[in-house]
Amino acid sequence: MLLEALDDFILKILIVSAFVSIILSTATAEPKDRSHAWMEGFAILVAVAVCSLVAATNDYQKEKQFRELNKIADKDKEYAVRR
């Protein structure tokens, strides 16, 4: 489910942008600022990870509820057939 959440086009753009930001900021930063240059790109990656995990968790919970409802519906069908 996590891979499905990461399949969003906007998230793919953000991931690419994060790596480009990390590479460019560390390459163009002055030597004294290089230790902090990667933070902006890393923050983008963290945001993408949080969004993906939340989406995957929500999808998992919805699927779990759907399975439970299907079990109840199957029991109701069996009961109706017996009558």
Summary of the structure (lengths in Angstrom):
residues: 83
radius of gyration: 22.5
end to end distance: 40.1
largest distance: 80.6
contacts: 199
relative contact order: 0.13
helix: 90%
strand: 0%
